[in-house]
Structure formats: structure tokens, C-alpha cells
């Protein structure tokens, strides 16, 4: 056999001698910073190692075929060492073996070579997210692994945090974290990371029947393609009444994996007539017949049992306005007030009106803006304004707190930094959705300078370069949309500072 | 989502908690309240839950005492009467062809190998 190891060592020694110095001590890398493992440091050693492992695996498999059962002691470990990520995702994750998945994934020199402990933590979190009853101790173990030992928070770590939140049943947090991956450079949020994050988001949206979001994810350029993604895209199109023939749907089903498990749902969707355009996005606005107070309460309770839709919100508000302005309701209340000795029937109406407004305000979303503010009932319009004012207050408050913490140099764990930042950005996005470009401009003026300073602090003082880069990328994209050339140039310069 | 003040008022409406109609007398309130408190003290199954339009809720001694206190105040009682207009039963949500909810693929996450299947949506 050709002594490839000895030749490699000899070449290294000669190369070092030729450069006249020993290899300088390498500063700890703060990010993966590569598109593929071939541009990772140590890729050559990885290739050589893979050749040796492959030789060991094929030799021991041949021996196994010749019924030398002892060879299994070499065949299995060499296979695991040769394909640690494959073994993890195909065997250990489905079995829910979080800690083993973590350890085996640490052997990875290809997919996660420059991404530890983020990559192994992601594998462990994935195993826990799949379990029906993940143990709190295992979740805490993975969280502890994430918080220690990494020079900087990576996209893999954030996906791990998102999957851990899902395992704990904190779905809003999980969505926010997994969606935030889009802010990272592709050298940080590599293909396997984006694939896991987008698959979870797709599955979550499909499980909730949010097909517009499924379509939004599948149409995104940053979503890595997969056969399952194509199937979900086809189902979403059919559900939303967009062009998708029954034949096309079945072709995508045939191409997708796990056909037996997906058959039932695809058959259900295929029964729907093609191109049946629903009034889904907004719903239908109509007046509910019957006694006004009963109707309002019925509408309200119905809306609470389903994810709120803009038109439903309008229906609820219309029904309440009709009930609270109705003379028969006023007369009934006055009669009852006289019987039980209440002093003021009108104040009871006012109290209920205030309760309705307070209840509707958090349900107001950007979709409602599509209906046009002037077309909204008074109660919704008031709730709309209350929601916008509240979001402005929250954004100002959050941005100020980030700024104050930066000025005081108060550090929190990097995972918490990212959570804080994402909540601030989510508020900003909610505000943008509520208003037009003017609202967006106003909201951007609140965060523009504060987040640049915050990003610079993360980059310089905290050496959280990947996260800082993501902050600059977000600010740059917003500045470009809003035509803020000064901010765009500054953030472009910051992005070029590297990872 | 933040606490929903009106939803809480409906789910914890004293008339639903005590299982009384909104036209009941003060004496009926006291009698029924004492009855529920005694049953809860004995941990009787029949007293553990009450029905509202938003679904079944857990009945606790604190809720019963709060309900009795609220109904003693005429002004508060008036608001509760207004909000207890619907009968104490879980509402059936109507679906019309125009705004029928879309299919939810509850097992999508487990099919994709990313989580256990979700439970169907119920009253929140």
C-alpha cells in the first residue's frame, strides 16, 4: 500500500522548513466563514483521513462478508467516523438520542468542521425537538453546551436555540429564532443550517394551515430546495386557489420522500376543486344577523377559537358597534340596573367598549392595513391607532435599553443578546407592516444609529462578529429600501469588515 | 399574545362560574356559591369544571369567592350580565364556503422529521 500518511508528513515538514518558520499560533476563529468545507482550514487533512477511514471500512466490510464477525468492531466505528453527520441525522436524531448525537456530530470534519459546538448542539436540539416528551435535563444540557466553549454565536447555535424552544413548546420564540437565520451571511448560515430551519418553519406553517407563509418560504431564494419543499409548495398553491393541477400535485407527491405518510393529506387536498379562489387572506366581511348583543358575543367567541383574520376582526368590531349602539340593549340594561340597584347603565356600556378595544388592539396586524384605514369600523380604527402607538413605545423602549446596556458595557450571554435583538426587530417589522413607507422611515430613525453602535460594540468588544455582521446586513437592506444613502454606505463598510 | 381582557371576563364570568342565569336573585348567588365551595372542599368531580362559550374552565374556590363578591356589587354585576348573554355552552363555530378554514396538516412536522404532530386547534 502506498504510504500516503508518511508522504504527507514529509511534505509538511519540508514546506515549514522552506518558509523558515513554524506555523504561527492561530487566533480562535469567530465564525465558520466559508462556503464549503474545501475552503475550511485542514480540508486536506480531512481528505487524507477520509481515505484511511474508507480503506478501513471497505477492508472490514469485506472481512464481514467472509463471515469474520470480529471485523464489525472496525466496520462500525470507521463508518461512524467516516460519515458522522449522516449517522447523526439518519439514525441518532430519529431515535431521539440527543447526547449521543452531540458527541458523534463532534467528529464531523466536513459539515461542521469550523462550527462547533453550534453544529453538534443543533443535532442534539433536533433530536429533542422530534421527541414527544423531551426531558428538561437534556434541554438544559444542550443549552449549557451552547453557552460554553464557543468564541462567538453562530447561525447553527441559533437554529439549535430555536429547536430547543420548539421542544419546550415555545412556538412563537422558535419561529422568531428560526426566521432570524435569514439575516446571516451564507458562509455562516450554511446550506444544512438553512435547510433544517426552513424545513421546521415549513412544517410549522403547514401544521397551522398558514399556507401563504408556506408559499413565502418556498419562493425565497435562500431556502435550499428539496423534494418535500416542492410538494409543500404544490399543496400551498392548491390550498390558496392558485394554479396547480391535480396531476401536478400527484407528480410532486410521487417525487417527494415518505409517500405513504403524505398520501392521506395529499389525497384530501387533491379533492378540492382546482383554482377555487377563497377569500382566505382577508376573509369575508358581512353583518351577522340576529339579536345584536348575542351576535357580537358569538362573533367574538368564534374569533377567539381560530387564528384571527383581518376580516373576522372587522366583523367582530362591526357586531360590537351594532350591539353597543342598539337601543334595545340600552333599554334592557337600564331596566336591569333599576332592578339590581346599579347607578349607571351607560358606564357599563363604556366599560365593555373599552374592554373590546383593549382586546382587539393586539390582534391588529399589517393585513388590516390592506383594507384601508378609512374603511375600518370605529372600534378597529381606534384599536389600530392604539396598537401603532404601543409598538412605537415598545420600539423606543427596547432600542433605548439596548443602547444603555451597550454604553454601560453590561454583557449578557450571546444567546440572550440575539433574543433581545430579534424581539426589537420583530417590533420594527410589525410597525412596518401596519403603516406605509412613512411609518417604516419613522421606525427606522429610532433604530438606525443605535443598532449600528450596538453592532460595532458586538464586533469590537464582544468579538461576536457573525451576529454583528447580521445586524449590519439588516440595517443595510432597510437603508437601501428607504433610500438612506448615508446609512447604506456606513453599513456596507461595516459588512465588509468581515466575519 | 398578551392577556385578553374580554376573553378572561367571559371565561371567568360569575354567572358561568356559579352556573346561574343572569336574572338570579342575591339569595341564589349566596346559596349557590356556598354549595360550590363545599363541593370543592370535598374535591367532588362535579364541581371541578364549569362550561362557558369559550370551553370548559377549571372552577377554583378563589374564582367562586370572586364571583360572589362581584355579584354583590350592582355596577359590576351589570357588566357581567351583559357579558353572560350567551348560554353556558361551548359555541359551535360556523363555517361558510366563503371563509371556511383551510386544511391544517397537523402531522406535517412529524412527516418532515422535525417534531411530534400538533393537536387540532380548540378554544383558546
Boltz contact constraints between the chains, C-beta under 6 A:
constraints:
  - contact:
      token1: [A, 129]
      token2: [B, 115]
      max_distance: 6.0
  - contact:
      token1: [A, 130]
      token2: [B, 115]
      max_distance: 6.0
  - contact:
      token1: [A, 132]
      token2: [B, 116]
      max_distance: 6.0
  - contact:
      token1: [A, 199]
      token2: [B, 112]
      max_distance: 6.0
  - contact:
      token1: [A, 199]
      token2: [B, 114]
      max_distance: 6.0
  - contact:
      token1: [A, 200]
      token2: [B, 114]
      max_distance: 6.0
  - contact:
      token1: [A, 203]
      token2: [B, 108]
      max_distance: 6.0
  - contact:
      token1: [A, 203]
      token2: [B, 109]
      max_distance: 6.0
  - contact:
      token1: [A, 203]
      token2: [B, 112]
      max_distance: 6.0
  - contact:
      token1: [A, 203]
      token2: [B, 114]
      max_distance: 6.0
  - contact:
      token1: [A, 206]
      token2: [B, 105]
      max_distance: 6.0
  - contact:
      token1: [A, 206]
      token2: [B, 108]
      max_distance: 6.0
  - contact:
      token1: [A, 207]
      token2: [B, 105]
      max_distance: 6.0
  - contact:
      token1: [A, 207]
      token2: [B, 106]
      max_distance: 6.0
  - contact:
      token1: [A, 207]
      token2: [B, 108]
      max_distance: 6.0
  - contact:
      token1: [A, 207]
      token2: [B, 109]
      max_distance: 6.0
  - contact:
      token1: [A, 207]
      token2: [B, 118]
      max_distance: 6.0
  - contact:
      token1: [A, 209]
      token2: [B, 102]
      max_distance: 6.0
  - contact:
      token1: [A, 209]
      token2: [B, 104]
      max_distance: 6.0
  - contact:
      token1: [A, 211]
      token2: [B, 102]
      max_distance: 6.0
  - contact:
      token1: [A, 239]
      token2: [B, 102]
      max_distance: 6.0
  - contact:
      token1: [A, 258]
      token2: [B, 111]
      max_distance: 6.0
  - contact:
      token1: [A, 261]
      token2: [B, 111]
      max_distance: 6.0
  - contact:
      token1: [A, 262]
      token2: [B, 111]
      max_distance: 6.0
  - contact:
      token1: [A, 265]
      token2: [B, 105]
      max_distance: 6.0
  - contact:
      token1: [A, 279]
      token2: [B, 98]
      max_distance: 6.0
  - contact:
      token1: [A, 279]
      token2: [B, 99]
      max_distance: 6.0
  - contact:
      token1: [A, 283]
      token2: [B, 99]
      max_distance: 6.0
  - contact:
      token1: [A, 284]
      token2: [B, 98]
      max_distance: 6.0
  - contact:
      token1: [A, 284]
      token2: [B, 99]
      max_distance: 6.0
  - contact:
      token1: [A, 293]
      token2: [B, 85]
      max_distance: 6.0
  - contact:
      token1: [A, 294]
      token2: [B, 85]
      max_distance: 6.0
  - contact:
      token1: [A, 297]
      token2: [B, 85]
      max_distance: 6.0
  - contact:
      token1: [A, 297]
      token2: [B, 86]
      max_distance: 6.0
  - contact:
      token1: [A, 301]
      token2: [B, 53]
      max_distance: 6.0
  - contact:
      token1: [A, 301]
      token2: [B, 54]
      max_distance: 6.0
  - contact:
      token1: [A, 301]
      token2: [B, 91]
      max_distance: 6.0
  - contact:
      token1: [A, 302]
      token2: [B, 93]
      max_distance: 6.0
  - contact:
      token1: [A, 304]
      token2: [B, 7]
      max_distance: 6.0
  - contact:
      token1: [A, 304]
      token2: [B, 124]
      max_distance: 6.0
  - contact:
      token1: [A, 305]
      token2: [B, 93]
      max_distance: 6.0
  - contact:
      token1: [A, 305]
      token2: [B, 123]
      max_distance: 6.0
  - contact:
      token1: [A, 336]
      token2: [B, 81]
      max_distance: 6.0
  - contact:
      token1: [A, 337]
      token2: [B, 78]
      max_distance: 6.0
  - contact:
      token1: [A, 340]
      token2: [B, 74]
      max_distance: 6.0
  - contact:
      token1: [A, 340]
      token2: [B, 77]
      max_distance: 6.0
  - contact:
      token1: [A, 341]
      token2: [B, 74]
      max_distance: 6.0
  - contact:
      token1: [A, 342]
      token2: [B, 74]
      max_distance: 6.0
  - contact:
      token1: [A, 342]
      token2: [B, 75]
      max_distance: 6.0
  - contact:
      token1: [A, 342]
      token2: [B, 78]
      max_distance: 6.0
  - contact:
      token1: [A, 348]
      token2: [B, 78]
      max_distance: 6.0
  - contact:
      token1: [A, 348]
      token2: [B, 79]
      max_distance: 6.0
  - contact:
      token1: [A, 351]
      token2: [B, 79]
      max_distance: 6.0
  - contact:
      token1: [A, 352]
      token2: [B, 82]
      max_distance: 6.0
  - contact:
      token1: [A, 355]
      token2: [B, 5]
      max_distance: 6.0
  - contact:
      token1: [A, 355]
      token2: [B, 6]
      max_distance: 6.0
  - contact:
      token1: [A, 356]
      token2: [B, 6]
      max_distance: 6.0
  - contact:
      token1: [A, 358]
      token2: [B, 5]
      max_distance: 6.0
  - contact:
      token1: [A, 359]
      token2: [B, 4]
      max_distance: 6.0
  - contact:
      token1: [A, 359]
      token2: [B, 5]
      max_distance: 6.0
  - contact:
      token1: [A, 359]
      token2: [B, 6]
      max_distance: 6.0
  - contact:
      token1: [A, 362]
      token2: [B, 1]
      max_distance: 6.0
  - contact:
      token1: [A, 362]
      token2: [B, 2]
      max_distance: 6.0
